[in-house]
Amino acid sequence: MPDQKSESTLWLDPTMGISGDMFAAALLDLGAPRREMLAAMKTAGDLFGVADIHTHLQFLADDTPAQQLHIHWLAGTETLFFDRAQSYLDQALTQTGVKGEYARFAQRALAALIEAETKTHAGGQVEPQPIEQVSLSIIGVARTPYPYGGNAPYQPLKEDETEGDFYIELHPQYAAGLAELPTFTHLFIISYLDRSTGYSLGVTPPWGERPKQRGLFATRSPNRPSPIGLTRARIRRLEGNRVITGPLDLFDGTPVLDLKPFIPSLDGGIESASDGWLSDSDHLELHRRGIPHQHTEEDGHLREVRDILVLLTGAAWGLQALEIDLTRIKCLSSVQVGGGTVLTSRGRLPVPAPATQAILERFDIPYAPGPVEVELLTPAGAAILAGLSPSFITRQETLLPAAKIGLGMGQRKLERPNVLRILNYRELKNQ
């Protein structure tokens, strides 16, 4: 009797789209060793920063469990760009022991994403949908020790723990408006957060042991339809057109829109006020104390490059650990991309986002709109499909039972579960 070996085939069910975190989470749910796979992802993150990478077990309406993956970047994390991404990925794959076809999958996926992003940003062929806007005057800038690309503390309150000069520098034509301001002890600084990366009406702040999605306006996320910052600071003194202040939670050069005095009799504490869903949060204490830290970008049409590198490293490691035959990947339907619009760095654009569309067309990936009016297929998810190069089959062809099912939960709360379903089928083949 000839020898037999087990071949493992991966089937994807993309009826609710695909994102990088959903795919990695589904591999974990499928049986990829959790501790080792998360360690591999952390190894990739350690190349350029410090990341907290963890999973939460979520439950569908029928109590079926699904894995949800979260990546939170801590202070000191390097800002990455695509021109350095490939070398970082190669280092991560080498250090985590990902080899052969699994390493080539991750490299193909990243190359597809870089090509799409480069093409769509250079082409300028998509016109943003018009949005209502107003025009505001910039009266000056904030001067702080926090350069762009670094980390700024949040809500700094302890002046004796903060080093460096802080002041608001008004444009000369507005300097006369500072008269009598030093009669107050504190002021509000209204700023324009020009490093905001777009917004989603549902965000997942990294607070507490089990972060969950909140309404945008119930959070202090800097990524908003109108990215306006509000900072309260001590007034130390005036020097010409400069207001020398206590610590500010702003990057150096942040545009300032307005200054208003803090009036305790009007703006003081409210005894009946509460901290809402933030009550008893350890993370809130970082804000109270002004300790520098960094938040994950809650949403947006494309995760940052560092997230993509971590997710691709984890996906490649998980596929290798599960011994998936990458020549026999199958999709059970066309990929559902969702609908509506998504806010990108080029404005609000129709779904699929330009980079996603470019990958779909470049690699002839079948897709369909719906079934909900939100973005379901992200650029990273499309890049993973490009790297896997699956064959697309109809559900009528799926007559073989799956050995195991893995569910990867996305970050959105939808009427239909935001879940990627993958099936691992093993069959015996004669050698």
Contacts in CASP RR format, 6 or more apart in sequence:
PFRMAT RR
TARGET T0000
AUTHOR 0000-0000-0000
METHOD contacts of the structure
MODEL  1
MPDQKSESTLWLDPTMGISGDMFAAALLDLGAPRREMLAAMKTAGDLFGV
ADIHTHLQFLADDTPAQQLHIHWLAGTETLFFDRAQSYLDQALTQTGVKG
EYARFAQRALAALIEAETKTHAGGQVEPQPIEQVSLSIIGVARTPYPYGG
NAPYQPLKEDETEGDFYIELHPQYAAGLAELPTFTHLFIISYLDRSTGYS
LGVTPPWGERPKQRGLFATRSPNRPSPIGLTRARIRRLEGNRVITGPLDL
FDGTPVLDLKPFIPSLDGGIESASDGWLSDSDHLELHRRGIPHQHTEEDG
HLREVRDILVLLTGAAWGLQALEIDLTRIKCLSSVQVGGGTVLTSRGRLP
VPAPATQAILERFDIPYAPGPVEVELLTPAGAAILAGLSPSFITRQETLL
PAAKIGLGMGQRKLERPNVLRILNYRELKNQ
2 430 0 8 1.000
2 431 0 8 1.000
3 430 0 8 1.000
3 431 0 8 1.000
4 428 0 8 1.000
4 429 0 8 1.000
4 430 0 8 1.000
4 431 0 8 1.000
5 428 0 8 1.000
5 429 0 8 1.000
5 431 0 8 1.000
6 426 0 8 1.000
6 427 0 8 1.000
6 428 0 8 1.000
6 429 0 8 1.000
7 325 0 8 1.000
7 328 0 8 1.000
7 426 0 8 1.000
7 427 0 8 1.000
7 428 0 8 1.000
7 429 0 8 1.000
8 322 0 8 1.000
8 323 0 8 1.000
8 324 0 8 1.000
8 325 0 8 1.000
8 424 0 8 1.000
8 425 0 8 1.000
8 426 0 8 1.000
9 324 0 8 1.000
9 325 0 8 1.000
9 328 0 8 1.000
9 329 0 8 1.000
9 330 0 8 1.000
9 424 0 8 1.000
9 425 0 8 1.000
9 426 0 8 1.000
9 427 0 8 1.000
10 319 0 8 1.000
10 324 0 8 1.000
10 325 0 8 1.000
10 328 0 8 1.000
10 329 0 8 1.000
10 330 0 8 1.000
10 422 0 8 1.000
10 423 0 8 1.000
10 424 0 8 1.000
11 329 0 8 1.000
11 330 0 8 1.000
11 331 0 8 1.000
11 332 0 8 1.000
11 398 0 8 1.000
11 402 0 8 1.000
11 422 0 8 1.000
11 423 0 8 1.000
11 424 0 8 1.000
11 425 0 8 1.000
12 18 0 8 1.000
12 329 0 8 1.000
12 330 0 8 1.000
12 331 0 8 1.000
12 332 0 8 1.000
12 388 0 8 1.000
12 390 0 8 1.000
12 420 0 8 1.000
12 421 0 8 1.000
12 422 0 8 1.000
13 331 0 8 1.000
13 332 0 8 1.000
13 333 0 8 1.000
13 420 0 8 1.000
13 421 0 8 1.000
13 422 0 8 1.000
13 423 0 8 1.000
14 331 0 8 1.000
14 332 0 8 1.000
14 333 0 8 1.000
14 334 0 8 1.000
14 335 0 8 1.000
14 336 0 8 1.000
14 377 0 8 1.000
14 385 0 8 1.000
14 420 0 8 1.000
15 332 0 8 1.000
15 333 0 8 1.000
15 336 0 8 1.000
15 371 0 8 1.000
15 421 0 8 1.000
16 336 0 8 1.000
16 371 0 8 1.000
16 376 0 8 1.000
16 414 0 8 1.000
16 416 0 8 1.000
16 417 0 8 1.000
16 418 0 8 1.000
16 419 0 8 1.000
16 420 0 8 1.000
17 335 0 8 1.000
17 336 0 8 1.000
17 337 0 8 1.000
17 338 0 8 1.000
17 376 0 8 1.000
17 377 0 8 1.000
17 381 0 8 1.000
17 420 0 8 1.000
18 335 0 8 1.000
18 376 0 8 1.000
18 377 0 8 1.000
18 378 0 8 1.000
18 381 0 8 1.000
18 382 0 8 1.000
18 384 0 8 1.000
18 385 0 8 1.000
18 420 0 8 1.000
19 377 0 8 1.000
19 378 0 8 1.000
19 380 0 8 1.000
19 381 0 8 1.000
19 410 0 8 1.000
19 420 0 8 1.000
20 303 0 8 1.000
20 308 0 8 1.000
20 311 0 8 1.000
20 315 0 8 1.000
20 378 0 8 1.000
20 380 0 8 1.000
20 381 0 8 1.000
20 384 0 8 1.000
21 68 0 8 1.000
21 69 0 8 1.000
21 70 0 8 1.000
21 71 0 8 1.000
21 311 0 8 1.000
21 410 0 8 1.000
21 411 0 8 1.000
22 69 0 8 1.000
22 381 0 8 1.000
22 408 0 8 1.000
22 409 0 8 1.000
22 410 0 8 1.000
22 418 0 8 1.000
22 419 0 8 1.000
22 420 0 8 1.000
23 311 0 8 1.000
23 315 0 8 1.000
23 381 0 8 1.000
23 384 0 8 1.000
23 408 0 8 1.000
23 420 0 8 1.000
23 422 0 8 1.000
24 37 0 8 1.000
24 41 0 8 1.000
24 69 0 8 1.000
24 311 0 8 1.000
24 314 0 8 1.000
24 315 0 8 1.000
24 318 0 8 1.000
25 55 0 8 1.000
25 66 0 8 1.000
25 67 0 8 1.000
25 68 0 8 1.000
25 69 0 8 1.000
25 407 0 8 1.000
25 408 0 8 1.000
25 409 0 8 1.000
25 410 0 8 1.000
25 420 0 8 1.000
26 67 0 8 1.000
26 406 0 8 1.000
26 407 0 8 1.000
26 408 0 8 1.000
26 420 0 8 1.000
26 421 0 8 1.000
26 422 0 8 1.000
27 37 0 8 1.000
27 314 0 8 1.000
27 315 0 8 1.000
27 318 0 8 1.000
27 319 0 8 1.000
27 322 0 8 1.000
27 406 0 8 1.000
27 422 0 8 1.000
28 34 0 8 1.000
28 37 0 8 1.000
28 55 0 8 1.000
28 67 0 8 1.000
28 69 0 8 1.000
28 318 0 8 1.000
28 408 0 8 1.000
29 65 0 8 1.000
29 66 0 8 1.000
29 67 0 8 1.000
29 406 0 8 1.000
29 407 0 8 1.000
29 408 0 8 1.000
30 322 0 8 1.000
30 404 0 8 1.000
30 405 0 8 1.000
30 406 0 8 1.000
30 422 0 8 1.000
30 424 0 8 1.000
31 322 0 8 1.000
31 404 0 8 1.000
31 406 0 8 1.000
32 317 0 8 1.000
32 318 0 8 1.000
32 321 0 8 1.000
32 322 0 8 1.000
33 321 0 8 1.000
34 55 0 8 1.000
36 317 0 8 1.000
36 321 0 8 1.000
37 314 0 8 1.000
37 317 0 8 1.000
37 318 0 8 1.000
37 321 0 8 1.000
38 53 0 8 1.000
38 54 0 8 1.000
38 55 0 8 1.000
40 96 0 8 1.000
40 98 0 8 1.000
40 313 0 8 1.000
40 314 0 8 1.000
40 317 0 8 1.000
40 318 0 8 1.000
41 51 0 8 1.000
41 53 0 8 1.000
41 71 0 8 1.000
41 310 0 8 1.000
41 311 0 8 1.000
41 313 0 8 1.000
41 314 0 8 1.000
41 317 0 8 1.000
42 51 0 8 1.000
42 53 0 8 1.000
43 92 0 8 1.000
43 95 0 8 1.000
43 96 0 8 1.000
43 313 0 8 1.000
44 88 0 8 1.000
44 89 0 8 1.000
44 92 0 8 1.000
44 95 0 8 1.000
44 96 0 8 1.000
44 309 0 8 1.000
44 310 0 8 1.000
44 313 0 8 1.000
44 314 0 8 1.000
45 51 0 8 1.000
45 92 0 8 1.000
45 306 0 8 1.000
45 309 0 8 1.000
45 310 0 8 1.000
47 88 0 8 1.000
47 91 0 8 1.000
47 92 0 8 1.000
47 309 0 8 1.000
48 77 0 8 1.000
48 78 0 8 1.000
48 80 0 8 1.000
48 88 0 8 1.000
48 306 0 8 1.000
49 73 0 8 1.000
49 74 0 8 1.000
49 76 0 8 1.000
49 77 0 8 1.000
49 78 0 8 1.000
49 306 0 8 1.000
50 73 0 8 1.000
50 74 0 8 1.000
50 75 0 8 1.000
50 76 0 8 1.000
50 77 0 8 1.000
51 71 0 8 1.000
51 72 0 8 1.000
51 73 0 8 1.000
51 74 0 8 1.000
51 77 0 8 1.000
51 306 0 8 1.000
51 310 0 8 1.000
52 70 0 8 1.000
52 71 0 8 1.000
52 72 0 8 1.000
52 73 0 8 1.000
52 74 0 8 1.000
52 206 0 8 1.000
53 69 0 8 1.000
53 70 0 8 1.000
53 71 0 8 1.000
53 72 0 8 1.000
53 310 0 8 1.000
54 69 0 8 1.000
54 70 0 8 1.000
55 67 0 8 1.000
55 68 0 8 1.000
55 69 0 8 1.000
55 70 0 8 1.000
56 67 0 8 1.000
56 68 0 8 1.000
56 70 0 8 1.000
56 210 0 8 1.000
56 211 0 8 1.000
57 65 0 8 1.000
57 66 0 8 1.000
57 67 0 8 1.000
57 68 0 8 1.000
58 65 0 8 1.000
58 66 0 8 1.000
58 67 0 8 1.000
58 68 0 8 1.000
58 409 0 8 1.000
59 65 0 8 1.000
59 66 0 8 1.000
60 66 0 8 1.000
60 407 0 8 1.000
60 417 0 8 1.000
60 419 0 8 1.000
61 417 0 8 1.000
64 407 0 8 1.000
65 407 0 8 1.000
66 406 0 8 1.000
66 407 0 8 1.000
66 408 0 8 1.000
66 409 0 8 1.000
66 417 0 8 1.000
66 419 0 8 1.000
67 406 0 8 1.000
67 407 0 8 1.000
67 408 0 8 1.000
67 409 0 8 1.000
68 408 0 8 1.000
68 409 0 8 1.000
68 410 0 8 1.000
68 411 0 8 1.000
69 408 0 8 1.000
70 204 0 8 1.000
70 206 0 8 1.000
70 211 0 8 1.000
70 296 0 8 1.000
71 296 0 8 1.000
71 307 0 8 1.000
71 310 0 8 1.000
71 311 0 8 1.000
72 206 0 8 1.000
72 295 0 8 1.000
72 296 0 8 1.000
73 294 0 8 1.000
73 295 0 8 1.000
73 296 0 8 1.000
73 306 0 8 1.000
74 293 0 8 1.000
74 294 0 8 1.000
75 151 0 8 1.000
75 292 0 8 1.000
75 293 0 8 1.000
75 294 0 8 1.000
76 150 0 8 1.000
76 151 0 8 1.000
76 294 0 8 1.000
77 151 0 8 1.000
77 294 0 8 1.000
77 306 0 8 1.000
78 306 0 8 1.000
79 149 0 8 1.000
79 150 0 8 1.000
79 304 0 8 1.000
80 88 0 8 1.000
80 304 0 8 1.000
80 305 0 8 1.000
80 306 0 8 1.000
80 309 0 8 1.000
81 305 0 8 1.000
82 114 0 8 1.000
82 117 0 8 1.000
82 118 0 8 1.000
82 305 0 8 1.000
85 110 0 8 1.000
85 114 0 8 1.000
85 305 0 8 1.000
85 308 0 8 1.000
85 309 0 8 1.000
86 107 0 8 1.000
86 110 0 8 1.000
86 111 0 8 1.000
86 114 0 8 1.000
88 309 0 8 1.000
89 106 0 8 1.000
89 107 0 8 1.000
89 110 0 8 1.000
89 309 0 8 1.000
89 312 0 8 1.000
89 313 0 8 1.000
90 107 0 8 1.000
92 309 0 8 1.000
92 313 0 8 1.000
93 99 0 8 1.000
93 103 0 8 1.000
93 106 0 8 1.000
93 107 0 8 1.000
93 313 0 8 1.000
93 316 0 8 1.000
96 313 0 8 1.000
96 314 0 8 1.000
96 317 0 8 1.000
97 317 0 8 1.000
98 106 0 8 1.000
98 313 0 8 1.000
98 316 0 8 1.000
98 317 0 8 1.000
98 320 0 8 1.000
99 320 0 8 1.000
101 326 0 8 1.000
101 327 0 8 1.000
102 316 0 8 1.000
102 317 0 8 1.000
102 319 0 8 1.000
102 320 0 8 1.000
102 326 0 8 1.000
103 316 0 8 1.000
105 315 0 8 1.000
105 316 0 8 1.000
105 319 0 8 1.000
105 326 0 8 1.000
105 387 0 8 1.000
105 388 0 8 1.000
106 312 0 8 1.000
106 313 0 8 1.000
106 315 0 8 1.000
106 316 0 8 1.000
108 386 0 8 1.000
108 387 0 8 1.000
108 389 0 8 1.000
109 312 0 8 1.000
109 315 0 8 1.000
109 383 0 8 1.000
109 384 0 8 1.000
109 386 0 8 1.000
109 387 0 8 1.000
109 388 0 8 1.000
110 308 0 8 1.000
110 309 0 8 1.000
110 312 0 8 1.000
110 383 0 8 1.000
112 359 0 8 1.000
112 362 0 8 1.000
112 363 0 8 1.000
112 382 0 8 1.000
112 383 0 8 1.000
112 386 0 8 1.000
112 387 0 8 1.000
113 308 0 8 1.000
113 355 0 8 1.000
113 359 0 8 1.000
113 379 0 8 1.000
113 380 0 8 1.000
113 382 0 8 1.000
113 383 0 8 1.000
115 358 0 8 1.000
115 362 0 8 1.000
116 354 0 8 1.000
116 355 0 8 1.000
116 356 0 8 1.000
116 358 0 8 1.000
116 359 0 8 1.000
116 362 0 8 1.000
116 379 0 8 1.000
116 382 0 8 1.000
116 383 0 8 1.000
117 302 0 8 1.000
117 355 0 8 1.000
117 379 0 8 1.000
119 358 0 8 1.000
120 126 0 8 1.000
120 354 0 8 1.000
120 355 0 8 1.000
120 357 0 8 1.000
120 358 0 8 1.000
121 345 0 8 1.000
121 346 0 8 1.000
124 346 0 8 1.000
126 346 0 8 1.000
126 349 0 8 1.000
126 354 0 8 1.000
128 346 0 8 1.000
128 347 0 8 1.000
128 348 0 8 1.000
128 349 0 8 1.000
129 341 0 8 1.000
129 347 0 8 1.000
129 348 0 8 1.000
129 349 0 8 1.000
129 350 0 8 1.000
131 347 0 8 1.000
131 348 0 8 1.000
136 192 0 8 1.000
136 257 0 8 1.000
137 257 0 8 1.000
138 171 0 8 1.000
138 192 0 8 1.000
138 255 0 8 1.000
138 256 0 8 1.000
138 257 0 8 1.000
139 170 0 8 1.000
139 171 0 8 1.000
139 174 0 8 1.000
139 256 0 8 1.000
139 257 0 8 1.000
139 258 0 8 1.000
139 259 0 8 1.000
140 168 0 8 1.000
140 169 0 8 1.000
140 170 0 8 1.000
140 171 0 8 1.000
140 174 0 8 1.000
140 255 0 8 1.000
140 256 0 8 1.000
141 168 0 8 1.000
141 169 0 8 1.000
141 253 0 8 1.000
141 254 0 8 1.000
141 255 0 8 1.000
141 256 0 8 1.000
142 166 0 8 1.000
142 167 0 8 1.000
142 168 0 8 1.000
142 169 0 8 1.000
142 189 0 8 1.000
142 191 0 8 1.000
142 248 0 8 1.000
142 250 0 8 1.000
142 251 0 8 1.000
142 252 0 8 1.000
142 253 0 8 1.000
142 254 0 8 1.000
142 256 0 8 1.000
143 165 0 8 1.000
143 166 0 8 1.000
143 167 0 8 1.000
143 168 0 8 1.000
143 169 0 8 1.000
143 242 0 8 1.000
143 252 0 8 1.000
143 253 0 8 1.000
144 152 0 8 1.000
144 164 0 8 1.000
144 165 0 8 1.000
144 166 0 8 1.000
144 248 0 8 1.000
144 250 0 8 1.000
144 251 0 8 1.000
144 252 0 8 1.000
144 253 0 8 1.000
144 254 0 8 1.000
145 163 0 8 1.000
145 164 0 8 1.000
145 165 0 8 1.000
145 166 0 8 1.000
145 252 0 8 1.000
146 152 0 8 1.000
146 153 0 8 1.000
146 250 0 8 1.000
146 251 0 8 1.000
146 252 0 8 1.000
147 251 0 8 1.000
147 252 0 8 1.000
148 195 0 8 1.000
148 251 0 8 1.000
148 252 0 8 1.000
148 253 0 8 1.000
149 251 0 8 1.000
150 251 0 8 1.000
151 292 0 8 1.000
151 293 0 8 1.000
151 294 0 8 1.000
152 249 0 8 1.000
152 250 0 8 1.000
152 251 0 8 1.000
152 292 0 8 1.000
153 162 0 8 1.000
153 247 0 8 1.000
153 249 0 8 1.000
153 290 0 8 1.000
153 291 0 8 1.000
153 292 0 8 1.000
153 293 0 8 1.000
154 220 0 8 1.000
154 249 0 8 1.000
154 286 0 8 1.000
154 287 0 8 1.000
154 290 0 8 1.000
154 293 0 8 1.000
155 249 0 8 1.000
155 287 0 8 1.000
155 288 0 8 1.000
155 290 0 8 1.000
156 162 0 8 1.000
156 247 0 8 1.000
156 248 0 8 1.000
156 249 0 8 1.000
156 290 0 8 1.000
157 247 0 8 1.000
157 288 0 8 1.000
157 289 0 8 1.000
157 290 0 8 1.000
158 247 0 8 1.000
158 289 0 8 1.000
158 290 0 8 1.000
159 234 0 8 1.000
159 246 0 8 1.000
159 247 0 8 1.000
161 289 0 8 1.000
161 290 0 8 1.000
162 246 0 8 1.000
162 247 0 8 1.000
165 244 0 8 1.000
166 233 0 8 1.000
166 244 0 8 1.000
166 245 0 8 1.000
166 246 0 8 1.000
166 247 0 8 1.000
166 248 0 8 1.000
167 239 0 8 1.000
167 242 0 8 1.000
167 243 0 8 1.000
167 244 0 8 1.000
167 245 0 8 1.000
168 189 0 8 1.000
168 242 0 8 1.000
168 243 0 8 1.000
168 245 0 8 1.000
168 256 0 8 1.000
168 259 0 8 1.000
169 241 0 8 1.000
169 242 0 8 1.000
170 178 0 8 1.000
170 241 0 8 1.000
170 242 0 8 1.000
170 243 0 8 1.000
170 256 0 8 1.000
171 241 0 8 1.000
172 241 0 8 1.000
174 241 0 8 1.000
175 240 0 8 1.000
175 241 0 8 1.000
178 238 0 8 1.000
178 240 0 8 1.000
178 241 0 8 1.000
178 243 0 8 1.000
178 259 0 8 1.000
181 187 0 8 1.000
181 235 0 8 1.000
181 238 0 8 1.000
181 243 0 8 1.000
181 259 0 8 1.000
181 261 0 8 1.000
182 235 0 8 1.000
182 237 0 8 1.000
182 238 0 8 1.000
184 235 0 8 1.000
184 261 0 8 1.000
184 262 0 8 1.000
184 263 0 8 1.000
185 234 0 8 1.000
185 235 0 8 1.000
185 262 0 8 1.000
186 232 0 8 1.000
186 233 0 8 1.000
186 234 0 8 1.000
186 235 0 8 1.000
186 261 0 8 1.000
186 262 0 8 1.000
187 232 0 8 1.000
187 233 0 8 1.000
187 235 0 8 1.000
187 243 0 8 1.000
187 245 0 8 1.000
187 259 0 8 1.000
187 260 0 8 1.000
187 261 0 8 1.000
187 262 0 8 1.000
188 230 0 8 1.000
188 231 0 8 1.000
188 232 0 8 1.000
188 259 0 8 1.000
188 260 0 8 1.000
188 261 0 8 1.000
188 262 0 8 1.000
189 229 0 8 1.000
189 230 0 8 1.000
189 231 0 8 1.000
189 232 0 8 1.000
189 233 0 8 1.000
189 245 0 8 1.000
189 248 0 8 1.000
189 250 0 8 1.000
189 256 0 8 1.000
189 258 0 8 1.000
189 259 0 8 1.000
190 228 0 8 1.000
190 229 0 8 1.000
190 230 0 8 1.000
190 256 0 8 1.000
190 257 0 8 1.000
190 258 0 8 1.000
190 259 0 8 1.000
190 260 0 8 1.000
191 228 0 8 1.000
191 229 0 8 1.000
191 230 0 8 1.000
191 231 0 8 1.000
191 250 0 8 1.000
191 254 0 8 1.000
191 255 0 8 1.000
191 256 0 8 1.000
191 257 0 8 1.000
192 227 0 8 1.000
192 228 0 8 1.000
192 229 0 8 1.000
192 254 0 8 1.000
192 255 0 8 1.000
192 256 0 8 1.000
192 257 0 8 1.000
193 222 0 8 1.000
193 224 0 8 1.000
193 227 0 8 1.000
193 228 0 8 1.000
193 229 0 8 1.000
193 254 0 8 1.000
194 227 0 8 1.000
194 254 0 8 1.000
194 255 0 8 1.000
195 222 0 8 1.000
195 251 0 8 1.000
196 222 0 8 1.000
196 223 0 8 1.000
196 224 0 8 1.000
196 227 0 8 1.000
197 223 0 8 1.000
197 297 0 8 1.000
197 300 0 8 1.000
197 345 0 8 1.000
198 223 0 8 1.000
198 224 0 8 1.000
198 227 0 8 1.000
198 300 0 8 1.000
198 343 0 8 1.000
198 345 0 8 1.000
199 216 0 8 1.000
199 221 0 8 1.000
199 223 0 8 1.000
199 224 0 8 1.000
199 225 0 8 1.000
199 227 0 8 1.000
199 299 0 8 1.000
199 300 0 8 1.000
199 343 0 8 1.000
200 216 0 8 1.000
200 223 0 8 1.000
200 298 0 8 1.000
200 299 0 8 1.000
200 300 0 8 1.000
200 343 0 8 1.000
201 215 0 8 1.000
201 216 0 8 1.000
202 213 0 8 1.000
202 214 0 8 1.000
202 215 0 8 1.000
202 216 0 8 1.000
202 298 0 8 1.000
202 299 0 8 1.000
202 412 0 8 1.000
202 413 0 8 1.000
203 213 0 8 1.000
203 214 0 8 1.000
203 215 0 8 1.000
203 216 0 8 1.000
203 219 0 8 1.000
203 221 0 8 1.000
203 223 0 8 1.000
203 298 0 8 1.000
203 299 0 8 1.000
204 211 0 8 1.000
204 212 0 8 1.000
204 213 0 8 1.000
204 214 0 8 1.000
204 298 0 8 1.000
204 299 0 8 1.000
204 411 0 8 1.000
205 211 0 8 1.000
205 214 0 8 1.000
205 219 0 8 1.000
205 220 0 8 1.000
205 221 0 8 1.000
205 295 0 8 1.000
205 298 0 8 1.000
206 283 0 8 1.000
206 295 0 8 1.000
206 296 0 8 1.000
207 278 0 8 1.000
207 281 0 8 1.000
207 283 0 8 1.000
207 284 0 8 1.000
208 281 0 8 1.000
208 282 0 8 1.000
208 283 0 8 1.000
213 411 0 8 1.000
213 412 0 8 1.000
213 413 0 8 1.000
214 277 0 8 1.000
216 224 0 8 1.000
218 277 0 8 1.000
219 298 0 8 1.000
221 295 0 8 1.000
221 298 0 8 1.000
222 229 0 8 1.000
223 297 0 8 1.000
223 298 0 8 1.000
223 299 0 8 1.000
223 300 0 8 1.000
228 257 0 8 1.000
231 248 0 8 1.000
231 249 0 8 1.000
231 250 0 8 1.000
232 262 0 8 1.000
233 245 0 8 1.000
233 246 0 8 1.000
233 247 0 8 1.000
233 248 0 8 1.000
234 245 0 8 1.000
234 246 0 8 1.000
235 243 0 8 1.000
235 244 0 8 1.000
235 245 0 8 1.000
236 244 0 8 1.000
236 245 0 8 1.000
236 246 0 8 1.000
237 244 0 8 1.000
238 244 0 8 1.000
243 259 0 8 1.000
247 290 0 8 1.000
249 290 0 8 1.000
275 281 0 8 1.000
275 284 0 8 1.000
278 284 0 8 1.000
286 293 0 8 1.000
296 307 0 8 1.000
297 303 0 8 1.000
297 304 0 8 1.000
297 307 0 8 1.000
299 411 0 8 1.000
300 342 0 8 1.000
300 343 0 8 1.000
300 344 0 8 1.000
301 342 0 8 1.000
301 343 0 8 1.000
301 344 0 8 1.000
301 349 0 8 1.000
301 353 0 8 1.000
301 355 0 8 1.000
301 375 0 8 1.000
301 378 0 8 1.000
301 379 0 8 1.000
302 344 0 8 1.000
302 353 0 8 1.000
302 355 0 8 1.000
302 378 0 8 1.000
302 379 0 8 1.000
302 380 0 8 1.000
303 311 0 8 1.000
303 378 0 8 1.000
303 380 0 8 1.000
307 380 0 8 1.000
308 380 0 8 1.000
308 383 0 8 1.000
311 380 0 8 1.000
312 384 0 8 1.000
315 384 0 8 1.000
319 326 0 8 1.000
322 424 0 8 1.000
324 424 0 8 1.000
326 388 0 8 1.000
329 388 0 8 1.000
329 389 0 8 1.000
329 390 0 8 1.000
329 391 0 8 1.000
330 390 0 8 1.000
330 391 0 8 1.000
330 392 0 8 1.000
330 393 0 8 1.000
331 385 0 8 1.000
331 390 0 8 1.000
331 391 0 8 1.000
331 392 0 8 1.000
331 393 0 8 1.000
332 393 0 8 1.000
332 394 0 8 1.000
332 395 0 8 1.000
332 398 0 8 1.000
333 392 0 8 1.000
333 394 0 8 1.000
333 395 0 8 1.000
334 366 0 8 1.000
334 367 0 8 1.000
334 368 0 8 1.000
334 392 0 8 1.000
335 360 0 8 1.000
335 365 0 8 1.000
335 366 0 8 1.000
335 367 0 8 1.000
335 368 0 8 1.000
335 377 0 8 1.000
335 382 0 8 1.000
335 385 0 8 1.000
336 367 0 8 1.000
336 368 0 8 1.000
336 369 0 8 1.000
336 370 0 8 1.000
336 371 0 8 1.000
336 376 0 8 1.000
336 377 0 8 1.000
337 351 0 8 1.000
337 352 0 8 1.000
337 356 0 8 1.000
337 360 0 8 1.000
337 367 0 8 1.000
337 368 0 8 1.000
337 369 0 8 1.000
337 370 0 8 1.000
337 375 0 8 1.000
337 376 0 8 1.000
337 377 0 8 1.000
338 351 0 8 1.000
338 352 0 8 1.000
338 369 0 8 1.000
338 370 0 8 1.000
338 371 0 8 1.000
338 372 0 8 1.000
338 373 0 8 1.000
338 374 0 8 1.000
338 375 0 8 1.000
338 376 0 8 1.000
338 377 0 8 1.000
339 350 0 8 1.000
339 351 0 8 1.000
339 369 0 8 1.000
339 370 0 8 1.000
339 372 0 8 1.000
339 373 0 8 1.000
339 374 0 8 1.000
339 375 0 8 1.000
339 376 0 8 1.000
340 350 0 8 1.000
340 351 0 8 1.000
340 373 0 8 1.000
340 374 0 8 1.000
340 375 0 8 1.000
341 348 0 8 1.000
341 349 0 8 1.000
341 350 0 8 1.000
341 351 0 8 1.000
342 348 0 8 1.000
342 349 0 8 1.000
342 350 0 8 1.000
342 351 0 8 1.000
342 353 0 8 1.000
342 375 0 8 1.000
343 349 0 8 1.000
344 353 0 8 1.000
344 354 0 8 1.000
346 354 0 8 1.000
351 369 0 8 1.000
351 374 0 8 1.000
351 375 0 8 1.000
351 376 0 8 1.000
352 360 0 8 1.000
352 367 0 8 1.000
352 375 0 8 1.000
352 377 0 8 1.000
352 382 0 8 1.000
353 375 0 8 1.000
353 378 0 8 1.000
353 379 0 8 1.000
355 379 0 8 1.000
355 382 0 8 1.000
356 377 0 8 1.000
356 378 0 8 1.000
356 379 0 8 1.000
356 381 0 8 1.000
356 382 0 8 1.000
359 365 0 8 1.000
359 379 0 8 1.000
359 382 0 8 1.000
359 383 0 8 1.000
359 385 0 8 1.000
359 386 0 8 1.000
360 367 0 8 1.000
360 382 0 8 1.000
362 386 0 8 1.000
363 385 0 8 1.000
363 386 0 8 1.000
363 389 0 8 1.000
365 382 0 8 1.000
365 385 0 8 1.000
365 386 0 8 1.000
366 392 0 8 1.000
367 377 0 8 1.000
370 376 0 8 1.000
371 416 0 8 1.000
372 414 0 8 1.000
372 415 0 8 1.000
372 416 0 8 1.000
374 412 0 8 1.000
374 414 0 8 1.000
376 418 0 8 1.000
400 425 0 8 1.000
400 427 0 8 1.000
401 425 0 8 1.000
402 423 0 8 1.000
402 424 0 8 1.000
402 425 0 8 1.000
403 423 0 8 1.000
403 424 0 8 1.000
403 425 0 8 1.000
403 426 0 8 1.000
404 423 0 8 1.000
404 424 0 8 1.000
405 421 0 8 1.000
405 422 0 8 1.000
405 423 0 8 1.000
405 424 0 8 1.000
406 421 0 8 1.000
406 422 0 8 1.000
406 423 0 8 1.000
406 424 0 8 1.000
407 419 0 8 1.000
407 420 0 8 1.000
407 421 0 8 1.000
408 419 0 8 1.000
408 420 0 8 1.000
408 421 0 8 1.000
408 422 0 8 1.000
409 417 0 8 1.000
409 418 0 8 1.000
409 419 0 8 1.000
410 418 0 8 1.000
410 419 0 8 1.000
410 420 0 8 1.000
411 418 0 8 1.000
412 418 0 8 1.000
END
